[in-house]
Amino acid sequence: LDVAIVRLSLGVGPNFTYSFSENSPVQAGLNAKVGADLVFGPVSFGLSYIMALNIDNGLYVNTGAGLLGVQVLFWL
């Protein structure tokens, strides 16, 4: 969703993990991602937050244990 110079995004996707030190090394799940970018011509500055999404007993988004990301993109 683009509003003036602000680009907002929301997405859901799979998560696959392989751990060499656990008894059940393969884990799979879903992640949700929320993002906001400021677009200035060929350069954009953004923030994103990725969190776990559980659908076992209804839809639950775990916002307390997410990953925050900062990005600068150069559009060529």
Backbone bond lengths (Angstrom), bond angles and torsions (degrees), N, CA, C in turn:
res aa  C-N    CA-C-N  psi(-1)  N-CA   C-N-CA  omega(-1)  CA-C   N-CA-C  phi
1 L - - - 1.458 - - 1.516 107.63 -
2 D 1.317 117.20 119.66 1.458 122.61 178.88 1.520 109.80 -105.61
3 V 1.337 115.95 126.47 1.460 122.66 176.43 1.526 106.63 -130.46
4 A 1.330 116.70 104.94 1.473 122.87 -176.31 1.523 108.92 56.28
5 I 1.339 119.64 -119.46 1.469 121.65 -179.24 1.522 112.33 -93.92
6 V 1.323 118.31 2.65 1.467 122.76 -177.80 1.522 109.67 -101.29
7 R 1.327 116.54 130.85 1.462 122.75 175.19 1.526 107.89 -116.17
8 L 1.332 117.53 119.33 1.463 123.34 179.16 1.516 109.51 -105.57
9 S 1.333 116.81 143.00 1.464 119.67 -179.15 1.525 110.48 -142.20
10 L 1.322 114.59 153.30 1.462 123.32 177.82 1.522 106.67 -147.28
11 G 1.327 116.57 134.59 1.457 119.19 -178.96 1.521 112.38 -151.94
12 V 1.315 115.74 160.94 1.463 123.64 177.33 1.517 107.14 -134.10
13 G 1.340 116.34 137.75 1.457 119.54 179.87 1.508 112.76 -158.72
14 P 1.327 116.65 168.73 1.463 120.96 -177.41 1.530 112.04 -75.56
15 N 1.323 114.17 158.05 1.457 123.13 179.60 1.519 106.99 -132.90
16 F 1.328 118.02 122.85 1.463 122.61 177.86 1.522 108.73 -121.79
17 T 1.333 116.55 131.66 1.461 121.80 -178.40 1.518 109.27 -130.75
18 Y 1.328 116.25 138.87 1.461 121.35 173.13 1.522 107.57 -125.71
19 S 1.352 116.16 121.43 1.461 121.47 -179.77 1.522 108.97 -114.25
20 F 1.308 116.65 127.92 1.462 121.33 -178.70 1.515 112.90 -77.19
21 S 1.329 119.18 -13.82 1.467 120.94 -172.48 1.525 114.89 -108.55
22 E 1.323 119.87 8.25 1.463 121.22 -177.43 1.523 111.09 -114.94
23 N 1.350 115.85 162.15 1.466 121.14 178.80 1.524 111.89 -69.05
24 S 1.309 117.68 -40.45 1.471 121.22 175.26 1.528 107.32 -109.81
25 P 1.324 117.79 87.82 1.461 120.62 -169.38 1.527 115.46 -72.33
26 V 1.328 118.46 -24.49 1.465 120.15 -176.84 1.524 109.14 -95.59
27 Q 1.319 115.87 125.53 1.454 121.99 177.83 1.521 108.22 -129.38
28 A 1.321 115.96 143.16 1.464 120.86 178.92 1.517 108.73 -135.26
29 G 1.295 117.04 150.03 1.456 121.68 179.24 1.511 110.26 -168.10
30 L 1.326 115.58 -164.22 1.455 121.97 178.83 1.524 109.72 -124.72
31 N 1.311 115.89 146.73 1.453 122.77 174.96 1.517 109.28 -121.37
32 A 1.329 115.51 150.44 1.458 122.10 171.16 1.525 107.42 -116.30
33 K 1.327 117.05 143.45 1.462 121.79 -178.44 1.518 109.51 -131.07
34 V 1.332 115.38 133.42 1.454 123.17 176.25 1.518 106.94 -120.40
35 G 1.326 117.37 135.12 1.452 119.84 -178.22 1.510 112.77 -142.96
36 A 1.333 114.99 154.97 1.461 122.41 174.88 1.523 107.91 -141.94
37 D 1.325 116.77 133.03 1.455 122.72 179.98 1.522 109.46 -127.53
38 L 1.326 115.19 146.56 1.456 122.19 168.83 1.520 106.57 -106.25
39 V 1.325 117.17 121.29 1.468 122.33 -174.43 1.525 109.04 -105.71
40 F 1.333 114.94 120.28 1.464 122.45 177.64 1.519 108.49 -121.34
41 G 1.323 117.26 83.10 1.463 121.44 -179.05 1.517 111.14 62.70
42 P 1.340 117.85 -120.13 1.467 120.55 -176.88 1.532 114.29 -84.70
43 V 1.348 118.06 6.59 1.473 121.63 -179.22 1.522 108.70 -128.40
44 S 1.345 116.50 137.93 1.458 120.00 173.81 1.522 109.84 -132.52
45 F 1.327 115.38 144.91 1.461 123.98 178.42 1.515 107.42 -117.44
46 G 1.331 117.00 131.34 1.457 118.08 -174.45 1.508 114.94 -143.82
47 L 1.326 114.33 163.11 1.456 124.85 172.47 1.515 108.20 -125.33
48 S 1.334 117.01 142.16 1.459 120.51 175.40 1.527 108.84 -139.30
49 Y 1.319 115.39 152.27 1.463 122.00 179.16 1.524 107.59 -133.79
50 I 1.324 117.05 121.33 1.467 122.88 -179.92 1.516 108.04 -109.50
51 M 1.340 117.53 131.28 1.464 122.43 -178.44 1.525 110.76 -138.93
52 A 1.329 115.86 158.84 1.464 121.65 -179.82 1.527 110.25 -72.58
53 L 1.325 115.57 143.80 1.459 122.72 179.12 1.519 107.52 -122.90
54 N 1.337 117.34 117.69 1.465 122.35 179.86 1.522 109.59 -109.98
55 I 1.353 115.75 135.90 1.472 119.85 -179.85 1.531 111.24 -125.53
56 D 1.343 117.80 23.85 1.464 121.22 -178.13 1.527 111.93 -62.92
57 N 1.322 117.93 -60.79 1.466 122.77 179.90 1.518 109.45 -118.93
58 G 1.294 116.75 62.51 1.458 121.88 -174.04 1.519 109.83 99.08
59 L 1.288 116.93 178.95 1.455 122.61 -176.90 1.522 109.66 -91.11
60 Y 1.336 116.84 122.84 1.462 122.33 179.44 1.521 108.77 -135.52
61 V 1.323 116.64 125.62 1.459 122.05 177.20 1.513 107.78 -106.94
62 N 1.340 117.02 121.27 1.460 122.36 179.82 1.519 108.91 -87.96
63 T 1.342 116.63 94.13 1.458 121.00 -176.90 1.521 112.79 -83.30
64 G 1.335 118.70 -11.76 1.460 121.76 -176.26 1.514 114.31 -79.92
65 A 1.321 119.17 -17.18 1.464 121.49 -175.72 1.517 111.05 -126.45
66 G 1.307 117.16 50.08 1.453 120.74 -176.99 1.518 112.63 -99.56
67 L 1.318 114.49 -177.64 1.461 122.79 178.29 1.521 108.83 -119.60
68 L 1.334 116.54 128.09 1.450 122.22 178.83 1.518 109.07 -98.45
69 G 1.320 116.79 134.09 1.454 121.07 179.99 1.515 111.31 -127.03
70 V 1.321 115.60 147.70 1.456 123.09 176.09 1.522 107.00 -125.08
71 Q 1.331 116.83 134.88 1.454 118.89 -178.54 1.522 111.43 -139.68
72 V 1.320 114.29 150.55 1.460 123.79 171.42 1.517 106.16 -125.13
73 L 1.325 117.04 122.49 1.461 121.52 -177.92 1.520 110.33 -116.89
74 F 1.327 115.33 137.19 1.454 122.66 176.17 1.528 107.23 -110.67
75 W 1.326 117.22 116.43 1.455 122.89 -177.47 1.521 108.96 -91.67
76 L 1.312 116.73 117.60 1.464 120.77 -179.04 1.512 111.57 -99.51
